Amino acid sequence: MIIKKFISLALLIASSAIFAQDTIVASSVKKEPLTRKEVLDSLKSTFVRDNIASCIDSLWMKELVSLDLYNELTFDIKNINVDEKVEYELPTELLKERLKKLDEKSPFNIEYNVGLENVIKSFLKNRKRAFERLMGVSQFYFPLFEESLAAQNIPLEIKYLSVVESALNPRAVSRVGATGLWQFMYQTGKQYGLKVDTYEDERSDPLKASKAATQYMKNMYAIFGDWDLVLASYNTGPGNVAKAIRRSGGKQNYWNIRPYLHKETQGYLPAFLATMYIFEYHKEHGIKPDRAVANHFATDTVMIKNAMTFKQISDLLDVPVAELQFLNPSYKRDEIPYITGENHYLRLPVNKVAVFTSNEDKIYAFVQYESNKRERPYERLASRNTNESDNDGTISRIKYHKVRRGDSLSEISDKYGITMAELKKWNHLRSNKAPMGRRLKIITKEAIASQDKKVTNPDTTSVKESTAIASNTAKIFKEEKVISYKDVVKYHKVKRGDNLGEISDKYGVSVAELKKWNKLRNNNLMTGDKLKIIKNERVVTTVRKEIKADKNATETAVTSNEATENPTDFYEVQKGDNLFNIAKKFNVSLEDLKKWNNLNDLNVEQGSKLALVNNDEDPTKESTYKTEVKITEHIVDRGENLGIIARKYDVSISDIKDWNKIEDNNIQLGAKLIVGKKYVVSTDTKNAQTKKENIAVNDRDEVKLYYVKKGDSLFSIAKKYPGVSISDLKKWNGIKNERLKAGMKLKING
């Protein structure tokens, strides 16, 4: 009896499992949320790059933005005792002779006294390394100061005052709130037109603060008529200097009124004169200035059209945050705001400005992408009447989604770009649980160019639209991209240090063409001249074509009550494309594109085909897609470092470190490094003809072909392919001279 019960129970379990086969719905692949790094890598892979390396070292930059040096010098000036004798090997007679020479070429009253000698010897004995660092930084700031001072006929030696005031740190803030290179107080800065708000403090802006300081010096000289007293008033204020003059009995020499000034101001002018002496005679004392941190002429500004943070700029352009802080010290919160009616500028190295301006739309798209992730609890989508078409040429369509095992309402709403509240409203759902097996109603907006009246009932949308097409009262258009090439005239303004070779490299043209276009007889250039550049550029235009409706297809659409689907199931990746803009263009999600094409990340290669629909659900589709990784390797040669290798293969040092799991900058001779990764989407198919086409594509990859455009030269073409030289191009293509004709086919890798 017991055996019979066990047998019947086993049969029952087996039969339930068999019958359950028909009712189980295949589980869908769970979508993996995209990380910030994936979106960033995809975007940066399409950037137009500049081969010039950044001129500023990030580690050195971190040391410069440190306030340690400012704190040390400020402490010295406040606590300096001019009467304390300092032992240092500097003969008094030699010092007197040098001070006399400084006095002859300076409007300041530089006379030897024991107090000044003690300050100079103290600085030389205790702060020699500090002055080496200051002289390195001064090569960036002093040209700015000299330009501003010379414009108002102010003595150029006043540039040394910024060393005493802030140790050349634009973010220096004193205990009483004085800020910037010239240590402006809040009220004084406002008086001289320096803006201070939540995001920006122009007292830290080198250019604007220097102009304000110059104007202050000019005004004080009009009052006192003595540059020593002008410097004293800059430190303690004109009122305190006037009091000291009255208390001294009307004397107007700094050294005579010095006992009546504040203690800090008593050491102020000696510290200034000692700084001037050390800068002028640093070689005689064995002080070697550190290398120039940067040159101001090697930087430029770009106007910002959207709020962004230094972190975003750093990630996009591969510029250290410390470098951005150094070049843009006026932004207090490491963020550039966007305020209507105001202009805000970002200063970058020249080569990074080129990358920024060439990829502005992509950069702002990424900033918007990050902004959209911010929580907005009170922002709701504007409720529109779903039974009417929008004024911007969109029309409501009804779709249905069958809930499968593992689906959730949040994932379904993300997939179709709608809110959970709308999904629950359209399907009369009370809870957040997705009803498995049920077909959920989805109302979406799709673009259509139609001359018919607006649809009034969403439940009969497709029927009325199909009837309109059949009766020729509506027209549907499709857009096609037409690619052409045309000559575009540009102009380059010659800057100091420019030459024809560098300009031709920058624009990808030859020196001979530059001379021809600008009627130059020799290689000499004048600063400020504008050179004419003719570039043959790719122009993409969009053409709208009318799609004529097929009667049979229309009748089928009316009968089945289904919306017309996009006939294009694949897209060929164009130059500058990435998954981010492709998904936006075809109104699909990034997760779906990755899933349909078996992609692990967001990198795609130009010319590869992407599936825009889910081929797994269509049994008639036989093609599947695989992603292959192509790796470029380099063997380290003698004398090479990561910087040289990165420039050779046009990649960043950080990428090489990531690919090879290197923590520092040390590499061994003979080591094999990965210096390039390319992700190629390939097609596997059961059709023999398609296999032949794939083989042909692979064969073409073995021998790359380049079509010569107008303005190309062997030099400019070789630069586009790292590791390829002009002699290689000549050898592979049997070229004896360097003359090229537009339309020629060149083999690239032989």
VOGU-3710 file (C-alpha; in Angstrom, 3 decimals, decimal comma):
1> miikkfisla> 0,000/0,000/0,000  2,821/2,352/0,925  4,697/1,496/-2,315  1,589/2,328/-4,385  1,330/5,732/-2,664  5,002/6,533/-3,416  4,591/5,498/-7,078  1,446/7,603/-7,519  3,159/10,590/-5,847  6,187/10,274/-8,165
11> lliassaifa> 3,943/10,087/-11,239  2,066/13,162/-10,066  5,278/15,184/-9,633  6,616/14,039/-13,026  3,369/14,876/-14,818  3,168/18,330/-13,219  6,729/19,043/-14,354  5,914/17,900/-17,906  2,730/19,972/-18,165  4,477/22,953/-16,630
21> qdtivassvk> 6,878/23,088/-19,612  4,259/24,850/-21,694  3,443/27,490/-19,115  6,931/28,524/-18,014  8,032/31,769/-19,668  11,719/32,029/-20,528  13,458/34,369/-18,131  14,816/37,504/-19,666  18,417/38,581/-19,308  18,646/40,914/-16,378
31> kepltrkevl> 19,921/44,326/-17,401  23,148/45,474/-15,839  23,167/49,170/-14,986  25,847/51,126/-16,813  28,655/52,472/-14,697  29,983/56,009/-14,945  33,341/54,657/-16,193  31,662/52,781/-19,085  29,867/55,911/-20,298  33,038/57,983/-19,853
41> dslkstfvrd> 35,241/55,504/-21,760  32,722/55,291/-24,597  32,599/59,069/-24,904  36,375/59,580/-24,748  36,996/56,905/-27,369  35,361/59,210/-29,947  37,299/62,363/-28,976  39,402/64,158/-31,554  42,853/64,013/-29,921  45,872/66,302/-29,956
51> niascidslw> 49,277/64,616/-29,811  50,989/67,326/-27,765  51,659/66,163/-24,199  50,480/68,217/-21,248  53,096/70,737/-20,187  52,475/70,442/-16,445  53,373/67,505/-14,216  50,565/66,575/-11,833  52,823/65,659/-8,892  54,682/68,957/-9,133
61> mkelvsldly> 51,329/70,741/-9,395  50,076/69,236/-6,130  53,138/70,665/-4,402  52,474/74,116/-5,865  48,871/74,377/-4,692  49,999/73,438/-1,176  49,904/76,339/1,299  52,967/75,191/3,280  55,331/77,687/1,646  52,893/80,574/2,193
71> neltfdikni> 52,543/79,720/5,891  56,331/79,528/6,359  57,084/82,887/4,696  54,186/84,613/6,442  55,462/83,373/9,802  58,977/84,663/9,022  57,773/88,144/8,054  55,541/88,482/11,135  58,214/87,316/13,575  61,349/88,651/11,916
81> nvdekveyel> 63,751/90,509/14,214  65,838/92,910/12,134  68,119/93,599/15,089  69,106/89,938/15,586  72,492/89,239/14,025  72,650/86,275/11,615  75,868/84,391/10,851  76,217/83,827/7,080  79,138/84,055/4,630  78,253/87,314/2,918
91> ptellkerlk> 80,793/90,150/3,325  79,196/93,427/4,328  81,203/95,428/1,764  80,071/93,123/-1,063  76,448/93,468/0,082  76,755/97,263/0,164  78,099/97,249/-3,395  75,241/95,086/-4,683  72,559/97,120/-2,857  73,998/100,272/-4,405
101> kldekspfni> 73,592/98,773/-7,905  69,985/97,823/-7,104  69,321/101,367/-5,874  70,670/102,842/-9,118  68,200/100,958/-11,304  65,201/101,113/-8,949  62,884/103,938/-7,787  62,944/102,524/-4,241  65,249/103,958/-1,565  67,600/100,990/-1,174
111> eynvglenvi> 70,275/101,882/1,355  72,403/99,540/3,399  71,488/99,154/7,031  72,173/96,440/9,583  68,501/95,424/9,786  68,258/94,811/6,033  71,525/92,822/6,107  70,164/90,574/8,869  66,934/89,887/6,925  68,839/89,026/3,722
121> ksflknrkra> 71,192/86,667/5,579  68,254/85,061/7,409  66,476/84,309/4,136  69,663/82,948/2,527  70,415/80,752/5,529  66,925/79,373/6,273  64,832/79,732/3,110  67,148/78,939/0,178  65,066/75,924/-0,961  61,879/77,983/-0,680
131> ferlmgvsqf> 63,283/80,604/-3,057  64,242/77,908/-5,578  60,579/76,850/-5,690  59,350/80,467/-5,805  61,583/81,267/-8,773  60,152/78,290/-10,650  56,573/79,470/-10,077  57,475/83,098/-10,827  58,157/82,193/-14,465  54,394/81,678/-14,862
141> yfplfeesla> 53,164/84,750/-12,939  55,812/87,477/-13,412  55,051/88,098/-17,141  51,402/88,775/-16,150  52,423/91,165/-13,384  54,940/93,024/-15,561  52,371/93,532/-18,320  49,851/95,001/-15,871  52,422/97,202/-14,086  53,906/98,520/-17,333
151> aqnipleiky> 50,450/99,503/-18,606  50,083/101,973/-15,668  53,787/103,017/-15,597  54,307/101,381/-12,186  57,834/100,156/-11,222  58,242/96,565/-12,388  60,069/95,673/-9,158  56,685/95,664/-7,384  56,173/92,189/-8,869  58,336/90,931/-5,960
161> lsvvesalnp> 55,652/92,179/-3,563  53,413/89,228/-4,506  56,154/86,880/-3,240  56,051/88,586/0,159  52,248/88,797/0,211  51,224/85,275/-0,878  54,333/83,223/-1,748  52,826/83,221/-5,285  49,892/81,064/-4,192  46,602/82,409/-5,652
171> ravsrvgatg> 44,560/80,467/-3,077  46,392/81,885/-0,061  44,105/83,290/2,667  45,476/85,208/5,654  44,145/84,993/9,218  42,121/88,201/8,646  40,646/87,037/5,315  42,991/88,676/2,785  42,903/86,463/-0,318  44,840/85,757/-3,503
181> lwqfmyqtgk> 48,225/86,591/-4,984  47,927/90,237/-3,889  46,078/89,536/-0,596  43,064/91,794/-1,128  40,644/92,247/1,750  36,951/91,747/0,926  35,973/95,440/0,991  39,110/96,585/-0,867  38,492/93,950/-3,551  34,896/95,143/-3,977
191> qyglkvdtye> 36,138/98,739/-4,167  38,417/97,809/-7,076  35,789/95,793/-8,966  36,722/92,250/-7,897  33,604/90,053/-7,719  33,171/87,669/-4,786  30,247/85,232/-4,642  29,493/81,647/-3,631  31,259/80,092/-6,623  33,908/82,599/-7,671
201> dersdplkas> 36,403/84,877/-5,943  38,140/87,175/-8,426  40,685/88,164/-5,773  42,307/84,813/-6,687  42,220/85,531/-10,431  45,824/86,411/-11,450  44,851/88,766/-14,287  42,001/90,668/-12,610  43,712/90,887/-9,211  46,937/92,178/-10,834
211> kaatqymknm> 45,031/94,994/-12,567  43,358/95,923/-9,278  46,689/95,893/-7,398  48,281/98,100/-10,071  45,440/100,616/-9,802  45,810/100,634/-6,000  49,555/101,367/-6,277  48,856/104,215/-8,689  46,289/105,782/-6,339  48,572/105,478/-3,281
221> yaifgdwdlv> 51,527/107,039/-5,108  49,322/110,018/-5,950  48,823/110,432/-2,155  52,315/109,757/-0,712  54,657/110,347/-3,672  57,105/107,746/-2,311  57,170/104,083/-3,364  58,447/102,881/0,036  55,428/104,433/1,722  53,159/103,007/-1,001
231> lasyntgpgn> 54,322/99,504/-0,074  53,846/100,220/3,624  50,301/101,478/2,970  49,576/98,336/0,942  50,288/96,259/4,034  48,813/98,350/6,838  46,531/100,820/5,055  47,045/104,512/4,155  45,467/105,680/7,421  48,051/103,927/9,604
241> vakairrsgg> 50,906/105,287/7,463  49,514/108,820/7,868  49,336/108,313/11,674  52,969/107,124/11,742  54,055/110,226/9,798  52,305/112,510/12,306  53,732/110,602/15,315  57,266/110,876/13,881  56,959/114,645/13,697  56,239/114,844/9,972
251> kqnywnirpy> 59,061/112,658/8,700  58,291/110,941/5,376  61,023/108,311/5,024  60,031/104,702/5,741  63,045/104,007/7,939  62,269/107,119/10,030  58,583/106,289/10,605  59,218/102,524/10,924  59,188/102,482/14,778  55,654/103,955/14,706
261> lhketqgylp> 54,215/101,260/12,411  52,714/97,892/13,344  55,201/95,114/14,061  54,240/93,204/10,884  54,704/96,314/8,718  58,099/96,986/10,349  59,414/93,774/8,750  57,429/94,214/5,537  59,678/96,509/3,474  62,913/94,764/4,597
271> aflatmyife> 61,366/91,444/3,516  60,444/92,981/0,143  63,959/94,393/-0,425  65,551/91,112/0,702  63,354/89,220/-1,767  64,354/91,596/-4,573  68,037/91,123/-3,716  67,825/87,289/-3,695  65,948/87,176/-7,018  68,499/89,505/-8,634
281> yhkehgikpd> 71,623/87,781/-7,212  70,451/84,168/-6,895  73,249/82,825/-9,112  75,921/84,378/-6,899  74,465/82,491/-3,903  74,120/79,118/-5,673  70,312/79,206/-5,854  69,070/77,201/-8,856  65,450/77,983/-9,800  63,176/74,987/-10,256
291> ravanhfatd> 61,977/74,306/-13,779  59,146/76,470/-15,070  55,869/74,919/-13,965  54,137/76,313/-17,062  54,166/79,237/-19,446  51,160/81,508/-19,519  51,331/81,777/-23,317  50,971/77,974/-23,493  47,479/78,254/-21,979  44,218/79,628/-23,315
301> tvmiknamtf> 40,632/80,104/-22,181  37,316/78,741/-23,416  33,874/80,058/-22,444  31,734/77,529/-20,561  28,147/76,982/-21,721  27,031/74,652/-18,943  27,874/74,207/-15,264  30,541/71,556/-14,717  32,955/70,420/-12,031  36,739/70,150/-12,123
311> kqisdlldvp> 36,327/66,386/-11,563  34,230/66,045/-14,733  36,721/68,119/-16,748  39,608/66,083/-15,319  37,976/62,763/-16,244  37,064/63,921/-19,760  40,318/65,687/-20,726  42,825/63,728/-18,576  43,945/66,901/-16,804  44,745/66,528/-13,078
321> vaelqflnps> 42,385/68,391/-10,742  45,422/70,045/-9,113  46,385/71,506/-12,506  42,862/72,855/-13,026  43,019/74,452/-9,565  46,351/76,076/-10,435  45,127/77,481/-13,758  41,661/78,487/-12,451  42,198/79,576/-8,825  39,213/81,957/-8,743
331> ykrdeipyit> 36,677/79,086/-8,631  36,322/78,376/-4,908  34,256/75,181/-5,045  36,190/73,406/-7,843  33,115/73,989/-9,997  32,424/76,384/-12,879  28,885/77,751/-12,636  26,590/78,743/-15,479  24,586/81,889/-14,664  22,321/83,526/-17,232
341> genhylrlpv> 23,716/86,856/-18,399  27,251/86,158/-17,105  30,298/84,682/-18,829  32,594/82,197/-17,100  35,854/80,983/-18,592  38,011/77,898/-18,130  41,796/78,138/-18,579  43,497/75,032/-19,982  46,787/74,091/-21,681  46,525/74,970/-25,381
351> nkvavftsne> 46,396/71,344/-26,529  43,542/70,592/-24,106  41,639/73,637/-25,365  41,837/72,056/-28,829  40,368/68,791/-27,495  37,632/70,662/-25,593  36,508/72,825/-28,504  36,585/69,880/-30,943  34,318/67,788/-28,684  32,121/70,377/-26,952
361> dkiyafvqye> 28,821/68,687/-27,789  30,024/65,342/-26,394  31,411/66,955/-23,238  28,170/68,802/-22,516  26,193/65,622/-23,285  28,159/63,772/-20,599  27,633/66,611/-18,108  23,894/66,476/-18,843  23,964/62,680/-18,454  25,419/63,054/-14,955
371> snkrerpyer> 23,009/65,878/-14,127  20,021/63,709/-15,073  21,038/61,134/-12,460  20,510/63,667/-9,657  17,380/63,050/-7,625  14,563/65,535/-8,286  11,697/64,579/-5,970  9,420/67,472/-6,970  9,973/67,331/-10,709  7,339/65,447/-12,670
381> lasrntnesd> 6,888/64,837/-16,332  4,332/67,189/-17,856  1,101/65,309/-18,324  -0,004/65,419/-21,952  -3,110/64,227/-23,656  -2,065/60,822/-25,004  -4,787/60,785/-27,627  -3,368/63,756/-29,516  -0,171/64,099/-31,514  2,388/66,640/-30,248
391> ndgtisriky> 3,145/69,920/-31,965  6,726/68,788/-32,594  5,687/66,092/-35,068  5,286/63,150/-32,664  2,327/60,803/-32,357  1,172/58,452/-29,621  1,526/54,718/-30,233  0,377/51,761/-28,183  2,717/48,857/-27,548  2,335/45,793/-25,359
401> hkvrrgdsls> 4,941/44,120/-23,172  4,471/40,550/-21,950  5,725/40,225/-18,395  8,281/37,454/-18,014  9,872/35,838/-15,014  12,366/38,260/-13,405  10,719/41,400/-14,837  9,911/44,305/-12,542  7,874/47,461/-13,148  10,958/49,661/-12,724
411> eisdkygitm> 12,917/47,739/-15,394  9,965/47,797/-17,803  9,480/51,558/-17,304  13,222/52,182/-17,852  13,178/50,115/-21,044  10,406/52,184/-22,637  11,420/55,542/-21,159  8,269/56,053/-19,080  7,520/56,418/-15,365  6,241/53,690/-13,055
421> aelkkwnhlr> 3,239/55,878/-12,191  2,225/56,032/-15,873  2,695/52,279/-16,297  0,469/51,558/-13,276  -2,144/54,083/-14,417  -2,452/52,681/-17,964  -2,801/49,087/-16,676  -4,845/49,760/-13,500  -2,183/48,285/-11,228  -2,346/48,938/-7,497
431> snkapmgrrl> 0,941/47,399/-6,337  4,519/47,612/-7,621  4,602/43,899/-8,427  4,725/42,967/-12,142  1,912/40,457/-12,996  3,737/37,571/-14,735  2,280/36,547/-18,084  0,122/39,654/-18,473  0,455/41,960/-21,500  1,045/45,475/-20,189
441> kiitkeaias> -0,114/48,475/-22,207  2,668/50,975/-23,097  1,933/54,387/-24,688  4,995/55,916/-26,364  5,704/58,961/-28,486  7,193/58,430/-31,957  8,202/60,926/-34,620  6,116/61,066/-37,811  5,743/63,653/-40,551  2,016/63,672/-41,304
451> qdkkvtnpdt> -0,420/66,043/-42,971  -3,476/64,280/-41,546  -5,490/65,532/-38,588  -4,521/64,582/-35,059  -5,607/61,165/-33,819  -8,345/61,455/-31,211  -8,484/57,974/-29,724  -5,311/56,198/-28,558  -6,967/52,781/-28,759  -7,537/53,180/-32,530
461> tsvkestaia> -4,296/54,975/-33,345  -2,777/52,419/-35,707  -6,095/51,755/-37,491  -6,697/55,427/-38,291  -3,072/55,978/-39,287  -3,103/52,990/-41,659  -6,394/54,139/-43,189  -4,886/57,580/-43,755  -1,876/56,076/-45,506  -4,110/53,929/-47,718
471> sntakifkee> -6,156/56,967/-48,775  -3,013/59,033/-49,548  -3,999/61,717/-47,007  -0,782/61,165/-44,952  2,853/61,126/-45,989  5,657/59,374/-44,149  9,240/60,443/-44,645  12,566/58,848/-43,812  15,841/60,673/-43,284  19,066/59,668/-45,007
481> kvisykdvvk> 22,544/61,040/-44,412  24,536/62,186/-47,437  28,300/62,520/-46,920  30,332/64,907/-49,082  33,692/66,683/-48,893  34,250/70,377/-49,492  37,024/72,934/-49,004  36,687/75,023/-45,843  38,806/78,146/-45,359  40,206/78,703/-41,842
491> yhkvkrgdnl> 42,627/81,266/-40,440  45,453/80,816/-37,923  46,732/83,797/-35,943  50,513/83,569/-35,587  51,688/83,562/-31,969  55,143/84,054/-30,523  57,239/80,934/-31,178  55,121/79,650/-34,084  56,799/78,355/-37,242  55,517/76,934/-40,530
501> geisdkygvs> 56,434/73,355/-39,588  54,392/73,361/-36,367  51,415/75,102/-38,010  51,397/72,622/-40,919  51,469/69,695/-38,436  48,612/71,182/-36,434  46,289/71,462/-39,449  47,523/68,404/-41,381  48,761/70,336/-44,428  52,180/70,779/-46,038
511> vaelkkwnkl> 54,530/73,746/-45,661  54,463/74,237/-49,447  50,673/74,592/-49,379  50,861/77,127/-46,543  53,316/79,209/-48,564  51,167/78,952/-51,696  47,906/79,936/-49,979  49,511/82,906/-48,211  51,977/83,918/-50,996  55,011/83,520/-48,713
521> rnnnlmtgdk> 58,475/83,660/-50,245  60,376/82,426/-47,183  59,739/80,720/-43,846  59,696/83,901/-41,744  56,484/84,734/-39,855  55,394/87,884/-38,039  53,539/87,624/-34,728  49,906/88,611/-35,226  49,712/87,658/-38,910  46,712/85,594/-40,032
531> lkiiknervv> 47,541/82,589/-42,187  44,966/81,185/-44,588  44,355/77,417/-44,230  42,256/75,436/-46,737  40,988/72,120/-45,318  38,999/69,495/-47,191  36,442/68,497/-44,555  33,704/65,908/-44,326  30,207/67,407/-44,470  27,120/65,396/-43,524
541> ttvrkeikad> 23,732/66,604/-44,737  20,350/65,069/-43,954  17,901/64,497/-46,833  14,218/63,677/-46,263  12,674/61,197/-48,679  9,031/60,228/-48,915  8,186/56,568/-48,328  5,436/55,371/-50,609  3,065/53,031/-48,784  2,411/49,536/-50,157
551> knatetavts> -1,341/48,758/-50,397  -0,925/45,139/-49,297  1,237/46,176/-46,376  -1,320/48,825/-45,436  -4,207/46,406/-45,462  -2,214/44,002/-43,307  -1,463/46,820/-40,873  -5,188/47,720/-40,657  -6,178/44,102/-40,064  -3,538/43,358/-37,446
561> neatenptdf> -3,991/46,727/-35,674  -0,184/46,927/-35,139  2,019/50,036/-35,389  4,474/50,400/-38,252  7,955/49,367/-37,197  11,241/50,830/-38,320  12,428/48,755/-41,305  16,090/49,375/-40,433  17,355/46,631/-38,112  21,085/47,416/-38,349
571> yevqkgdnlf> 23,283/50,497/-38,180  26,820/50,912/-39,512  29,022/52,798/-37,028  30,296/56,112/-38,429  33,344/58,139/-37,441  32,729/59,906/-34,120  29,888/57,569/-33,081  29,599/55,901/-29,688  26,900/53,776/-28,073  25,685/56,778/-26,104
581> niakkfnvsl> 24,658/58,864/-29,158  23,563/55,803/-31,206  21,092/54,814/-28,474  19,795/58,386/-28,312  19,497/58,586/-32,108  17,384/55,416/-32,471  15,471/55,824/-29,185  16,722/52,568/-27,636  18,387/51,992/-24,280  22,141/51,488/-23,846
591> edlkkwnnln> 21,501/48,231/-21,984  19,497/46,823/-24,916  22,209/47,759/-27,436  24,814/45,993/-25,305  22,614/42,897/-24,895  21,565/42,644/-28,564  25,194/42,904/-29,756  26,898/40,917/-26,965  29,033/43,891/-25,933  30,927/43,928/-22,641
601> dlnveqgskl> 31,502/47,689/-22,664  30,592/50,744/-24,736  33,478/50,739/-27,245  32,617/50,142/-30,915  34,785/50,349/-34,021  34,023/52,466/-37,057  32,449/50,403/-39,837  31,030/47,658/-37,595  27,286/46,910/-37,795  25,085/47,087/-34,732
611> alvnndedpt> 21,731/45,345/-34,321  18,972/47,801/-33,375  16,391/45,098/-32,572  16,449/41,884/-30,543  17,341/39,189/-33,072  16,979/36,450/-30,439  13,189/36,858/-30,490  12,959/36,514/-34,296  13,425/32,876/-35,439  14,061/33,993/-39,018
621> kestyktevk> 17,294/35,737/-37,985  20,356/33,529/-38,284  23,070/36,052/-37,507  24,651/36,451/-34,104  27,170/39,034/-33,005  30,446/38,652/-31,151  32,825/41,221/-29,716  36,552/40,652/-30,292  39,371/42,524/-28,582  42,389/43,461/-30,718
631> itehivdrge> 45,506/44,143/-28,628  48,576/46,142/-29,731  51,807/45,326/-27,870  55,145/47,128/-27,547  58,522/45,856/-26,298  60,313/48,443/-24,150  63,554/49,657/-25,747  66,538/51,321/-24,112  65,881/54,949/-23,095  62,085/54,683/-23,336
641> nlgiiarkyd> 59,618/55,693/-20,632  55,821/55,676/-20,335  55,543/59,235/-21,693  57,491/58,435/-24,884  55,536/55,212/-25,458  52,174/56,944/-24,842  52,973/59,686/-27,389  54,142/57,088/-29,939  50,835/55,211/-29,862  48,612/58,278/-29,179
651> vsisdikdwn> 47,242/56,928/-25,897  47,329/58,238/-22,325  49,774/57,092/-19,646  46,862/56,164/-17,362  45,473/53,789/-20,038  48,834/51,992/-20,359  48,985/51,650/-16,574  45,442/50,220/-16,432  45,987/47,751/-19,298  49,240/46,447/-17,783
661> kiednniqlg> 48,323/46,816/-14,063  51,280/49,140/-13,404  51,150/51,153/-10,171  54,100/53,524/-10,733  56,005/54,957/-13,719  58,831/52,386/-13,653  59,137/49,937/-16,576  61,797/47,312/-17,315  63,912/47,044/-20,448  62,510/44,344/-22,752
671> aklivgkkyv> 59,103/44,200/-21,012  56,101/43,596/-23,255  53,425/46,263/-22,740  49,853/46,460/-24,043  49,632/49,881/-25,743  46,274/49,607/-27,520  42,925/47,867/-27,293  40,231/47,883/-29,961  36,803/46,293/-29,636  35,496/44,881/-32,944
681> vstdtknaqt> 31,915/43,670/-33,406  32,023/40,726/-35,879  29,217/38,709/-37,473  28,876/34,903/-37,480  26,243/33,543/-39,872  25,080/30,202/-41,300  24,888/31,673/-44,794  27,976/30,820/-46,890  27,779/34,053/-48,864  27,855/36,121/-45,688
691> kkeniavndr> 30,873/34,124/-44,496  32,718/35,047/-47,676  31,922/38,710/-47,074  33,287/38,467/-43,528  36,474/36,876/-44,825  36,815/39,697/-47,329  36,420/42,224/-44,545  39,112/40,479/-42,491  41,388/40,436/-45,519  40,912/44,130/-45,936
701> devklyyvkk> 41,810/44,608/-42,300  45,153/42,958/-43,014  45,976/45,599/-45,647  44,384/48,924/-44,712  43,602/51,317/-47,538  43,614/55,101/-47,265  41,981/57,348/-49,869  43,984/60,511/-50,395  42,024/63,743/-49,907  42,813/67,192/-51,208
711> gdslfsiakk> 45,508/68,776/-49,025  46,954/65,452/-47,798  50,699/64,850/-47,683  52,748/61,740/-46,846  53,763/63,429/-43,594  50,172/64,149/-42,491  49,016/60,619/-43,464  51,892/58,951/-41,585  50,965/60,921/-38,446  47,469/59,416/-38,503
721> ypgvsisdlk> 48,871/55,874/-38,111  51,293/55,424/-35,140  54,405/53,454/-36,084  54,117/54,239/-39,809  56,864/56,374/-41,396  57,014/58,244/-44,721  59,573/55,730/-46,038  57,161/52,883/-45,187  54,379/54,547/-47,196  56,719/55,013/-50,166
731> kwngiknerl> 57,911/51,404/-49,983  54,436/49,827/-49,671  52,972/51,928/-52,490  55,957/52,201/-54,874  56,113/56,002/-54,574  59,370/57,671/-55,620  58,503/61,278/-54,799  56,104/62,856/-52,312  53,483/64,051/-54,805  49,985/62,754/-54,127
741> kagmklking> 46,737/63,131/-56,037  43,277/63,283/-54,500  41,548/59,902/-54,813  44,711/57,758/-54,761  44,575/54,500/-52,754  47,476/54,013/-50,349  48,360/50,786/-48,527  49,003/51,507/-44,879  50,503/48,344/-43,386  51,864/46,619/-46,472
//
